[in-house]
Structure formats: C-alpha cells, structure tokens
Amino acid sequence: MPTDLTKTLTYLSLHLTIGFSVAYVMTGSVALAGGIAIVEPCINAVAFFFHEKAWKRVGARRSLVAA
C-alpha cells in the first residue's frame, strides 16, 4: 500500500475517533455524533490525500530547480 494512502487511512481513523468523541460530548447523542464523525473526517481525509500529493509535487519541483 502506498505511503500516502496509509497515512490518509491512519489520519482518518484518528480523526473519526476525535470527531465522534467531541461531537458526543457536545450533543450527548450517539446518532448525531456518529453522523458528524462520519461526514466531516471523510471529507477532510480526501482533502488531506490531495494536499499530500500537492506537497510532493512542490518538493519535486524544488528538487529540479535546485539541480
């Protein structure tokens, strides 16, 4: 499994746990906390994956310029 994907999945797991915990403490509702914990981190995980890809391109360009 590529490192970017592994990092994205571990980040997603961490984010789901934190998102659910915070939402549950704030709402007291398992259903509402579950909904928040699913939707918000999933969107962030996709954004994170592409963010990592963009930074790899920036790093590659910097390497080319330095060479």
N, CA, C and O atoms as a GROMACS GRO file, in nm:
protein
  268
    1MET      N    1   0.085  -0.118   0.000
    1MET     CA    2   0.000   0.000   0.000
    1MET      C    3   0.090   0.124   0.000
    1MET      O    4   0.184   0.132   0.079
    2PRO      N    5   0.062   0.220  -0.088
    2PRO     CA    6   0.145   0.342  -0.092
    2PRO      C    7   0.140   0.418   0.041
    2PRO      O    8   0.039   0.417   0.111
    3THR      N    9   0.250   0.484   0.073
    3THR     CA   10   0.261   0.557   0.198
    3THR      C   11   0.154   0.665   0.209
    3THR      O   12   0.097   0.684   0.317
    4ASP      N   13   0.125   0.736   0.101
    4ASP     CA   14   0.022   0.840   0.105
    4ASP      C   15  -0.113   0.783   0.148
    4ASP      O   16  -0.184   0.843   0.228
    5LEU      N   17  -0.147   0.669   0.095
    5LEU     CA   18  -0.275   0.607   0.128
    5LEU      C   19  -0.275   0.557   0.272
    5LEU      O   20  -0.376   0.572   0.342
    6THR      N   21  -0.166   0.499   0.317
    6THR     CA   22  -0.155   0.452   0.455
    6THR      C   23  -0.169   0.568   0.552
    6THR      O   24  -0.242   0.559   0.650
    7LYS      N   25  -0.098   0.677   0.524
    7LYS     CA   26  -0.108   0.796   0.609
    7LYS      C   27  -0.250   0.851   0.610
    7LYS      O   28  -0.300   0.893   0.714
    8THR      N   29  -0.314   0.851   0.496
    8THR     CA   30  -0.450   0.901   0.487
    8THR      C   31  -0.545   0.816   0.571
    8THR      O   32  -0.630   0.870   0.642
    9LEU      N   33  -0.532   0.685   0.564
    9LEU     CA   34  -0.621   0.596   0.639
    9LEU      C   35  -0.597   0.605   0.790
    9LEU      O   36  -0.693   0.601   0.867
   10THR      N   37  -0.471   0.616   0.832
   10THR     CA   38  -0.445   0.630   0.976
   10THR      C   39  -0.494   0.765   1.026
   10THR      O   40  -0.546   0.775   1.137
   11TYR      N   41  -0.478   0.869   0.945
   11TYR     CA   42  -0.529   1.001   0.980
   11TYR      C   43  -0.681   0.996   0.991
   11TYR      O   44  -0.739   1.054   1.083
   12LEU      N   45  -0.746   0.928   0.899
   12LEU     CA   46  -0.891   0.914   0.902
   12LEU      C   47  -0.937   0.845   1.029
   12LEU      O   48  -1.034   0.889   1.092
   13SER      N   49  -0.870   0.739   1.069
   13SER     CA   50  -0.906   0.668   1.192
   13SER      C   51  -0.896   0.758   1.314
   13SER      O   52  -0.985   0.760   1.398
   14LEU      N   53  -0.788   0.831   1.321
   14LEU     CA   54  -0.767   0.923   1.433
   14LEU      C   55  -0.875   1.031   1.433
   14LEU      O   56  -0.934   1.063   1.536
   15HIS      N   57  -0.901   1.087   1.316
   15HIS     CA   58  -0.998   1.194   1.304
   15HIS      C   59  -1.140   1.145   1.336
   15HIS      O   60  -1.218   1.218   1.399
   16LEU      N   61  -1.175   1.024   1.293
   16LEU     CA   62  -1.306   0.969   1.325
   16LEU      C   63  -1.326   0.955   1.476
   16LEU      O   64  -1.432   0.989   1.528
   17THR      N   65  -1.224   0.907   1.544
   17THR     CA   66  -1.232   0.889   1.688
   17THR      C   67  -1.247   1.022   1.759
   17THR      O   68  -1.332   1.037   1.847
   18ILE      N   69  -1.166   1.118   1.722
   18ILE     CA   70  -1.172   1.251   1.785
   18ILE      C   71  -1.305   1.319   1.751
   18ILE      O   72  -1.370   1.376   1.838
   19GLY      N   73  -1.344   1.313   1.624
   19GLY     CA   74  -1.468   1.377   1.581
   19GLY      C   75  -1.589   1.321   1.655
   19GLY      O   76  -1.675   1.396   1.699
   20PHE      N   77  -1.594   1.189   1.668
   20PHE     CA   78  -1.706   1.128   1.740
   20PHE      C   79  -1.704   1.169   1.887
   20PHE      O   80  -1.808   1.205   1.942
   21SER      N   81  -1.589   1.164   1.949
   21SER     CA   82  -1.579   1.197   2.091
   21SER      C   83  -1.623   1.341   2.120
   21SER      O   84  -1.701   1.365   2.212
   22VAL      N   85  -1.572   1.434   2.041
   22VAL     CA   86  -1.608   1.575   2.062
   22VAL      C   87  -1.757   1.598   2.035
   22VAL      O   88  -1.824   1.665   2.112
   23ALA      N   89  -1.807   1.542   1.926
   23ALA     CA   90  -1.949   1.560   1.893
   23ALA      C   91  -2.039   1.496   1.999
   23ALA      O   92  -2.144   1.551   2.031
   24TYR      N   93  -1.999   1.382   2.052
   24TYR     CA   94  -2.080   1.317   2.156
   24TYR      C   95  -2.081   1.399   2.285
   24TYR      O   96  -2.186   1.417   2.347
   25VAL      N   97  -1.964   1.450   2.324
   25VAL     CA   98  -1.958   1.533   2.444
   25VAL      C   99  -2.043   1.659   2.427
   25VAL      O  100  -2.108   1.703   2.522
   26MET      N  101  -2.043   1.715   2.309
   26MET     CA  102  -2.118   1.839   2.285
   26MET      C  103  -2.268   1.817   2.270
   26MET      O  104  -2.348   1.902   2.308
   27THR      N  105  -2.309   1.702   2.213
   27THR     CA  106  -2.450   1.680   2.185
   27THR      C  107  -2.517   1.579   2.277
   27THR      O  108  -2.637   1.588   2.300
   28GLY      N  109  -2.441   1.485   2.329
   28GLY     CA  110  -2.499   1.378   2.410
   28GLY      C  111  -2.574   1.274   2.328
   28GLY      O  112  -2.637   1.185   2.384
   29SER      N  113  -2.567   1.287   2.196
   29SER     CA  114  -2.640   1.196   2.107
   29SER      C  115  -2.541   1.109   2.029
   29SER      O  116  -2.455   1.160   1.957
   30VAL      N  117  -2.556   0.978   2.044
   30VAL     CA  118  -2.470   0.886   1.970
   30VAL      C  119  -2.498   0.897   1.820
   30VAL      O  120  -2.405   0.896   1.739
   31ALA      N  121  -2.625   0.908   1.783
   31ALA     CA  122  -2.662   0.915   1.641
   31ALA      C  123  -2.607   1.042   1.576
   31ALA      O  124  -2.548   1.036   1.468
   32LEU      N  125  -2.625   1.155   1.640
   32LEU     CA  126  -2.576   1.281   1.585
   32LEU      C  127  -2.423   1.281   1.581
   32LEU      O  128  -2.362   1.323   1.483
   33ALA      N  129  -2.362   1.236   1.688
   33ALA     CA  130  -2.215   1.229   1.693
   33ALA      C  131  -2.161   1.136   1.584
   33ALA      O  132  -2.059   1.165   1.522
   34GLY      N  133  -2.230   1.025   1.562
   34GLY     CA  134  -2.188   0.931   1.458
   34GLY      C  135  -2.197   0.994   1.320
   34GLY      O  136  -2.108   0.977   1.237
   35GLY      N  137  -2.305   1.067   1.295
   35GLY     CA  138  -2.320   1.135   1.166
   35GLY      C  139  -2.211   1.237   1.143
   35GLY      O  140  -2.151   1.243   1.036
   36ILE      N  141  -2.187   1.318   1.244
   36ILE     CA  142  -2.080   1.418   1.233
   36ILE      C  143  -1.945   1.351   1.215
   36ILE      O  144  -1.864   1.394   1.133
   37ALA      N  145  -1.921   1.246   1.292
   37ALA     CA  146  -1.792   1.177   1.287
   37ALA      C  147  -1.768   1.109   1.154
   37ALA      O  148  -1.652   1.092   1.115
   38ILE      N  149  -1.871   1.071   1.084
   38ILE     CA  150  -1.854   1.006   0.954
   38ILE      C  151  -1.832   1.108   0.843
   38ILE      O  152  -1.737   1.097   0.765
   39VAL      N  153  -1.917   1.207   0.836
   39VAL     CA  154  -1.915   1.302   0.724
   39VAL      C  155  -1.792   1.392   0.726
   39VAL      O  156  -1.718   1.398   0.628
   40GLU      N  157  -1.770   1.461   0.834
   40GLU     CA  158  -1.663   1.562   0.839
   40GLU      C  159  -1.523   1.503   0.820
   40GLU      O  160  -1.448   1.554   0.736
   41PRO      N  161  -1.484   1.398   0.893
   41PRO     CA  162  -1.350   1.343   0.873
   41PRO      C  163  -1.329   1.280   0.735
   41PRO      O  164  -1.218   1.285   0.681
   42CYS      N  165  -1.432   1.222   0.679
   42CYS     CA  166  -1.418   1.163   0.545
   42CYS      C  167  -1.385   1.269   0.442
   42CYS      O  168  -1.300   1.249   0.355
   43ILE      N  169  -1.452   1.382   0.451
   43ILE     CA  170  -1.422   1.492   0.360
   43ILE      C  171  -1.281   1.543   0.383
   43ILE      O  172  -1.208   1.571   0.288
   44ASN      N  173  -1.242   1.556   0.509
   44ASN     CA  174  -1.107   1.601   0.540
   44ASN      C  175  -1.000   1.501   0.495
   44ASN      O  176  -0.892   1.541   0.452
   45ALA      N  177  -1.030   1.372   0.505
   45ALA     CA  178  -0.933   1.271   0.461
   45ALA      C  179  -0.905   1.281   0.312
   45ALA      O  180  -0.790   1.269   0.269
   46VAL      N  181  -1.009   1.303   0.234
   46VAL     CA  182  -0.991   1.320   0.090
   46VAL      C  183  -0.908   1.446   0.063
   46VAL      O  184  -0.817   1.444  -0.020
   47ALA      N  185  -0.940   1.553   0.133
   47ALA     CA  186  -0.864   1.677   0.117
   47ALA      C  187  -0.718   1.656   0.157
   47ALA      O  188  -0.627   1.706   0.090
   48PHE      N  189  -0.695   1.584   0.265
   48PHE     CA  190  -0.559   1.556   0.312
   48PHE      C  191  -0.479   1.478   0.208
   48PHE      O  192  -0.362   1.508   0.184
   49PHE      N  193  -0.541   1.378   0.148
   49PHE     CA  194  -0.474   1.297   0.046
   49PHE      C  195  -0.424   1.384  -0.069
   49PHE      O  196  -0.309   1.372  -0.111
   50PHE      N  197  -0.510   1.472  -0.118
   50PHE     CA  198  -0.470   1.559  -0.229
   50PHE      C  199  -0.372   1.668  -0.182
   50PHE      O  200  -0.288   1.712  -0.260
   51HIS      N  201  -0.383   1.709  -0.059
   51HIS     CA  202  -0.288   1.804  -0.001
   51HIS      C  203  -0.148   1.743   0.000
   51HIS      O  204  -0.051   1.809  -0.037
   52GLU      N  205  -0.137   1.617   0.042
   52GLU     CA  206  -0.008   1.547   0.042
   52GLU      C  207   0.047   1.534  -0.101
   52GLU      O  208   0.167   1.553  -0.123
   53LYS      N  209  -0.038   1.501  -0.194
   53LYS     CA  210   0.004   1.489  -0.335
   53LYS      C  211   0.058   1.623  -0.386
   53LYS      O  212   0.161   1.627  -0.454
   54ALA      N  213  -0.010   1.731  -0.354
   54ALA     CA  214   0.034   1.864  -0.398
   54ALA      C  215   0.170   1.898  -0.338
   54ALA      O  216   0.256   1.950  -0.408
   55TRP      N  217   0.190   1.869  -0.211
   55TRP     CA  218   0.319   1.898  -0.149
   55TRP      C  219   0.432   1.812  -0.206
   55TRP      O  220   0.546   1.857  -0.212
   56LYS      N  221   0.401   1.691  -0.247
   56LYS     CA  222   0.503   1.609  -0.314
   56LYS      C  223   0.545   1.672  -0.446
   56LYS      O  224   0.663   1.671  -0.481
   57ARG      N  225   0.447   1.727  -0.520
   57ARG     CA  226   0.479   1.794  -0.646
   57ARG      C  227   0.565   1.918  -0.620
   57ARG      O  228   0.660   1.944  -0.694
   58VAL      N  229   0.532   1.993  -0.515
   58VAL     CA  230   0.612   2.110  -0.480
   58VAL      C  231   0.755   2.068  -0.447
   58VAL      O  232   0.850   2.131  -0.492
   59GLY      N  233   0.770   1.962  -0.371
   59GLY     CA  234   0.903   1.912  -0.337
   59GLY      C  235   0.981   1.867  -0.459
   59GLY      O  236   1.101   1.891  -0.469
   60ALA      N  237   0.912   1.801  -0.551
   60ALA     CA  238   0.978   1.755  -0.674
   60ALA      C  239   1.024   1.872  -0.758
   60ALA      O  240   1.133   1.869  -0.815
   61ARG      N  241   0.941   1.977  -0.766
   61ARG     CA  242   0.979   2.096  -0.843
   61ARG      C  243   1.098   2.165  -0.779
   61ARG      O  244   1.188   2.210  -0.849
   62ARG      N  245   1.100   2.173  -0.649
   62ARG     CA  246   1.213   2.236  -0.579
   62ARG      C  247   1.341   2.159  -0.604
   62ARG      O  248   1.448   2.218  -0.619
   63SER      N  249   1.331   2.027  -0.607
   63SER     CA  250   1.448   1.944  -0.635
   63SER      C  251   1.501   1.970  -0.776
   63SER      O  252   1.622   1.976  -0.797
   64LEU      N  253   1.409   1.984  -0.872
   64LEU     CA  254   1.450   2.010  -1.008
   64LEU      C  255   1.515   2.147  -1.021
   64LEU      O  256   1.615   2.161  -1.091
   65VAL      N  257   1.462   2.246  -0.954
   65VAL     CA  258   1.516   2.381  -0.960
   65VAL      C  259   1.654   2.385  -0.895
   65VAL      O  260   1.745   2.452  -0.944
   66ALA      N  261   1.669   2.312  -0.784
   66ALA     CA  262   1.797   2.312  -0.713
   66ALA      C  263   1.905   2.239  -0.796
   66ALA      O  264   2.024   2.268  -0.783
   67ALA      N  265   1.863   2.145  -0.878
   67ALA     CA  266   1.960   2.068  -0.959
   67ALA      C  267   1.998   2.145  -1.077
   67ALA      O  268   2.078   2.098  -1.158
   0.00000   0.00000   0.00000
